[in-house]
Amino acid sequence: MNGKIMTFGDIVIDKCTVKKGEGISTFTGQQRLTFAGEAAALGACDVTVVSYILNFQRFDITV
């Protein structure tokens, strides 16, 4: 915010289903994120997390 990098903490995605395929596992989850403190002016937004683990060697997460 205003050129300052701010840390807000952890995003917890509860109750998401892990789908297993041949050599890959994926999950998707959503959460409503409400900013507080210095970032309160940002309000709230929906956050979607999409992730996969490929052959237990590569992990990718997109928020």
N, CA, C and O atoms as a GROMACS GRO file, in nm:
protein
  252
    1MET      N    1   0.086  -0.116   0.000
    1MET     CA    2   0.000   0.000   0.000
    1MET      C    3   0.090   0.122   0.000
    1MET      O    4   0.181   0.133   0.082
    2ASN      N    5   0.066   0.214  -0.090
    2ASN     CA    6   0.151   0.332  -0.106
    2ASN      C    7   0.297   0.293  -0.121
    2ASN      O    8   0.385   0.358  -0.064
    3GLY      N    9   0.324   0.187  -0.198
    3GLY     CA   10   0.460   0.142  -0.221
    3GLY      C   11   0.521   0.059  -0.111
    3GLY      O   12   0.636   0.017  -0.122
    4LYS      N   13   0.446   0.034  -0.004
    4LYS     CA   14   0.497  -0.042   0.109
    4LYS      C   15   0.447  -0.187   0.100
    4LYS      O   16   0.328  -0.211   0.081
    5ILE      N   17   0.538  -0.282   0.115
    5ILE     CA   18   0.499  -0.423   0.117
    5ILE      C   19   0.449  -0.455   0.257
    5ILE      O   20   0.517  -0.430   0.357
    6MET      N   21   0.328  -0.510   0.264
    6MET     CA   22   0.267  -0.539   0.392
    6MET      C   23   0.238  -0.688   0.403
    6MET      O   24   0.196  -0.751   0.306
    7THR      N   25   0.261  -0.745   0.520
    7THR     CA   26   0.231  -0.885   0.547
    7THR      C   27   0.102  -0.891   0.627
    7THR      O   28   0.088  -0.822   0.728
    8PHE      N   29   0.008  -0.975   0.582
    8PHE     CA   30  -0.122  -0.982   0.646
    8PHE      C   31  -0.143  -1.110   0.725
    8PHE      O   32  -0.237  -1.118   0.804
    9GLY      N   33  -0.060  -1.209   0.706
    9GLY     CA   34  -0.077  -1.335   0.778
    9GLY      C   35  -0.110  -1.450   0.686
    9GLY      O   36  -0.074  -1.447   0.568
   10ASP      N   37  -0.177  -1.549   0.738
   10ASP     CA   38  -0.205  -1.671   0.664
   10ASP      C   39  -0.345  -1.670   0.607
   10ASP      O   40  -0.437  -1.611   0.664
   11ILE      N   41  -0.360  -1.736   0.494
   11ILE     CA   42  -0.492  -1.763   0.437
   11ILE      C   43  -0.520  -1.910   0.463
   11ILE      O   44  -0.441  -1.997   0.426
   12VAL      N   45  -0.631  -1.938   0.527
   12VAL     CA   46  -0.669  -2.076   0.559
   12VAL      C   47  -0.788  -2.113   0.473
   12VAL      O   48  -0.892  -2.047   0.477
   13ILE      N   49  -0.772  -2.217   0.396
   13ILE     CA   50  -0.881  -2.266   0.311
   13ILE      C   51  -0.928  -2.398   0.372
   13ILE      O   52  -0.860  -2.500   0.361
   14ASP      N   53  -1.044  -2.395   0.436
   14ASP     CA   54  -1.099  -2.513   0.502
   14ASP      C   55  -1.190  -2.591   0.407
   14ASP      O   56  -1.248  -2.536   0.314
   15LYS      N   57  -1.198  -2.718   0.434
   15LYS     CA   58  -1.295  -2.805   0.368
   15LYS      C   59  -1.285  -2.804   0.216
   15LYS      O   60  -1.388  -2.798   0.148
   16CYS      N   61  -1.164  -2.810   0.163
   16CYS     CA   62  -1.151  -2.822   0.018
   16CYS      C   63  -1.122  -2.968  -0.016
   16CYS      O   64  -1.055  -3.039   0.059
   17THR      N   65  -1.174  -3.010  -0.126
   17THR     CA   66  -1.159  -3.148  -0.169
   17THR      C   67  -1.030  -3.164  -0.250
   17THR      O   68  -1.005  -3.087  -0.344
   18VAL      N   69  -0.950  -3.262  -0.215
   18VAL     CA   70  -0.830  -3.293  -0.292
   18VAL      C   71  -0.869  -3.399  -0.395
   18VAL      O   72  -0.921  -3.505  -0.360
   19LYS      N   73  -0.843  -3.369  -0.522
   19LYS     CA   74  -0.874  -3.463  -0.630
   19LYS      C   75  -0.744  -3.528  -0.673
   19LYS      O   76  -0.646  -3.460  -0.705
   20LYS      N   77  -0.744  -3.661  -0.674
   20LYS     CA   78  -0.625  -3.736  -0.714
   20LYS      C   79  -0.643  -3.793  -0.853
   20LYS      O   80  -0.746  -3.853  -0.885
   21GLY      N   81  -0.541  -3.773  -0.935
   21GLY     CA   82  -0.540  -3.830  -1.070
   21GLY      C   83  -0.411  -3.906  -1.088
   21GLY      O   84  -0.337  -3.929  -0.992
   22GLU      N   85  -0.383  -3.947  -1.209
   22GLU     CA   86  -0.261  -4.021  -1.239
   22GLU      C   87  -0.140  -3.929  -1.228
   22GLU      O   88  -0.112  -3.851  -1.319
   23GLY      N   89  -0.068  -3.938  -1.116
   23GLY     CA   90   0.053  -3.859  -1.095
   23GLY      C   91   0.031  -3.714  -1.055
   23GLY      O   92   0.126  -3.638  -1.046
   24ILE      N   93  -0.096  -3.676  -1.029
   24ILE     CA   94  -0.123  -3.536  -0.992
   24ILE      C   95  -0.236  -3.531  -0.890
   24ILE      O   96  -0.332  -3.608  -0.896
   25SER      N   97  -0.223  -3.439  -0.794
   25SER     CA   98  -0.329  -3.411  -0.698
   25SER      C   99  -0.358  -3.262  -0.707
   25SER      O  100  -0.265  -3.182  -0.719
   26THR      N  101  -0.485  -3.223  -0.701
   26THR     CA  102  -0.523  -3.082  -0.712
   26THR      C  103  -0.624  -3.045  -0.603
   26THR      O  104  -0.697  -3.131  -0.553
   27PHE      N  105  -0.626  -2.918  -0.568
   27PHE     CA  106  -0.733  -2.868  -0.481
   27PHE      C  107  -0.759  -2.721  -0.511
   27PHE      O  108  -0.672  -2.648  -0.558
   28THR      N  109  -0.881  -2.681  -0.483
   28THR     CA  110  -0.925  -2.542  -0.501
   28THR      C  111  -1.007  -2.505  -0.379
   28THR      O  112  -1.085  -2.586  -0.329
   29GLY      N  113  -0.989  -2.382  -0.330
   29GLY     CA  114  -1.067  -2.335  -0.217
   29GLY      C  115  -1.089  -2.186  -0.224
   29GLY      O  116  -1.020  -2.116  -0.299
   30GLN      N  117  -1.184  -2.136  -0.148
   30GLN     CA  118  -1.215  -1.994  -0.146
   30GLN      C  119  -1.232  -1.945  -0.004
   30GLN      O  120  -1.271  -2.020   0.085
   31GLN      N  121  -1.203  -1.817   0.016
   31GLN     CA  122  -1.220  -1.753   0.147
   31GLN      C  123  -1.244  -1.604   0.124
   31GLN      O  124  -1.192  -1.546   0.029
   32ARG      N  125  -1.321  -1.543   0.210
   32ARG     CA  126  -1.341  -1.397   0.207
   32ARG      C  127  -1.234  -1.337   0.298
   32ARG      O  128  -1.229  -1.370   0.417
   33LEU      N  129  -1.150  -1.251   0.244
   33LEU     CA  130  -1.041  -1.189   0.318
   33LEU      C  131  -1.080  -1.046   0.353
   33LEU      O  132  -1.108  -0.966   0.264
   34THR      N  133  -1.082  -1.014   0.483
   34THR     CA  134  -1.115  -0.879   0.530
   34THR      C  135  -0.989  -0.817   0.589
   34THR      O  136  -0.930  -0.870   0.683
   35PHE      N  137  -0.948  -0.705   0.532
   35PHE     CA  138  -0.827  -0.637   0.577
   35PHE      C  139  -0.854  -0.557   0.704
   35PHE      O  140  -0.964  -0.504   0.722
   36ALA      N  141  -0.754  -0.548   0.790
   36ALA     CA  142  -0.766  -0.475   0.916
   36ALA      C  143  -0.639  -0.393   0.939
   36ALA      O  144  -0.545  -0.401   0.860
   37GLY      N  145  -0.639  -0.316   1.045
   37GLY     CA  146  -0.521  -0.236   1.081
   37GLY      C  147  -0.488  -0.136   0.973
   37GLY      O  148  -0.577  -0.067   0.922
   38GLU      N  149  -0.359  -0.125   0.936
   38GLU     CA  150  -0.315  -0.029   0.835
   38GLU      C  151  -0.382  -0.049   0.700
   38GLU      O  152  -0.395   0.045   0.622
   39ALA      N  153  -0.425  -0.171   0.672
   39ALA     CA  154  -0.484  -0.203   0.542
   39ALA      C  155  -0.636  -0.200   0.542
   39ALA      O  156  -0.697  -0.238   0.442
   40ALA      N  157  -0.698  -0.155   0.649
   40ALA     CA  158  -0.844  -0.157   0.660
   40ALA      C  159  -0.912  -0.082   0.546
   40ALA      O  160  -1.022  -0.118   0.506
   41ALA      N  161  -0.846   0.020   0.492
   41ALA     CA  162  -0.904   0.097   0.382
   41ALA      C  163  -0.924   0.012   0.257
   41ALA      O  164  -1.000   0.050   0.168
   42LEU      N  165  -0.856  -0.102   0.249
   42LEU     CA  166  -0.872  -0.190   0.133
   42LEU      C  167  -1.002  -0.268   0.137
   42LEU      O  168  -1.044  -0.323   0.036
   43GLY      N  169  -1.067  -0.274   0.252
   43GLY     CA  170  -1.195  -0.343   0.265
   43GLY      C  171  -1.182  -0.493   0.268
   43GLY      O  172  -1.106  -0.547   0.349
   44ALA      N  173  -1.255  -0.562   0.181
   44ALA     CA  174  -1.256  -0.708   0.177
   44ALA      C  175  -1.256  -0.755   0.032
   44ALA      O  176  -1.297  -0.682  -0.058
   45CYS      N  177  -1.211  -0.877   0.012
   45CYS     CA  178  -1.214  -0.934  -0.122
   45CYS      C  179  -1.222  -1.086  -0.111
   45CYS      O  180  -1.186  -1.144  -0.009
   46ASP      N  181  -1.270  -1.148  -0.217
   46ASP     CA  182  -1.274  -1.293  -0.224
   46ASP      C  183  -1.139  -1.343  -0.273
   46ASP      O  184  -1.081  -1.286  -0.366
   47VAL      N  185  -1.088  -1.448  -0.211
   47VAL     CA  186  -0.960  -1.506  -0.247
   47VAL      C  187  -0.986  -1.651  -0.291
   47VAL      O  188  -1.054  -1.726  -0.222
   48THR      N  189  -0.930  -1.688  -0.406
   48THR     CA  190  -0.939  -1.824  -0.455
   48THR      C  191  -0.798  -1.881  -0.462
   48THR      O  192  -0.706  -1.816  -0.512
   49VAL      N  193  -0.782  -2.001  -0.411
   49VAL     CA  194  -0.653  -2.071  -0.413
   49VAL      C  195  -0.668  -2.194  -0.501
   49VAL      O  196  -0.760  -2.275  -0.484
   50VAL      N  197  -0.577  -2.208  -0.597
   50VAL     CA  198  -0.574  -2.325  -0.685
   50VAL      C  199  -0.434  -2.385  -0.674
   50VAL      O  200  -0.335  -2.313  -0.685
   51SER      N  201  -0.426  -2.515  -0.653
   51SER     CA  202  -0.296  -2.576  -0.633
   51SER      C  203  -0.290  -2.715  -0.694
   51SER      O  204  -0.391  -2.782  -0.713
   52TYR      N  205  -0.167  -2.756  -0.725
   52TYR     CA  206  -0.146  -2.893  -0.770
   52TYR      C  207  -0.011  -2.945  -0.722
   52TYR      O  208   0.083  -2.868  -0.701
   53ILE      N  209  -0.004  -3.075  -0.707
   53ILE     CA  210   0.121  -3.146  -0.677
   53ILE      C  211   0.138  -3.248  -0.789
   53ILE      O  212   0.053  -3.335  -0.809
   54LEU      N  213   0.248  -3.237  -0.862
   54LEU     CA  214   0.273  -3.321  -0.978
   54LEU      C  215   0.379  -3.426  -0.943
   54LEU      O  216   0.493  -3.391  -0.913
   55ASN      N  217   0.340  -3.551  -0.948
   55ASN     CA  218   0.432  -3.663  -0.921
   55ASN      C  219   0.510  -3.647  -0.791
   55ASN      O  220   0.623  -3.692  -0.781
   56PHE      N  221   0.451  -3.583  -0.693
   56PHE     CA  222   0.513  -3.560  -0.562
   56PHE      C  223   0.649  -3.490  -0.571
   56PHE      O  224   0.729  -3.500  -0.478
   57GLN      N  225   0.674  -3.420  -0.681
   57GLN     CA  226   0.801  -3.351  -0.700
   57GLN      C  227   0.784  -3.201  -0.720
   57GLN      O  228   0.870  -3.123  -0.679
   58ARG      N  229   0.677  -3.161  -0.781
   58ARG     CA  230   0.656  -3.021  -0.809
   58ARG      C  231   0.525  -2.976  -0.744
   58ARG      O  232   0.422  -3.043  -0.754
   59PHE      N  233   0.532  -2.862  -0.678
   59PHE     CA  234   0.416  -2.806  -0.608
   59PHE      C  235   0.394  -2.665  -0.660
   59PHE      O  236   0.489  -2.587  -0.669
   60ASP      N  237   0.273  -2.632  -0.693
   60ASP     CA  238   0.242  -2.497  -0.740
   60ASP      C  239   0.115  -2.450  -0.673
   60ASP      O  240   0.019  -2.527  -0.661
   61ILE      N  241   0.112  -2.325  -0.631
   61ILE     CA  242  -0.007  -2.267  -0.569
   61ILE      C  243  -0.029  -2.128  -0.628
   61ILE      O  244   0.065  -2.049  -0.637
   62THR      N  245  -0.151  -2.100  -0.666
   62THR     CA  246  -0.189  -1.970  -0.721
   62THR      C  247  -0.297  -1.910  -0.632
   62THR      O  248  -0.399  -1.974  -0.605
   63VAL      N  249  -0.274  -1.788  -0.587
   63VAL     CA  250  -0.371  -1.718  -0.502
   63VAL      C  251  -0.425  -1.601  -0.579
   63VAL      O  252  -0.509  -1.526  -0.528
   0.00000   0.00000   0.00000
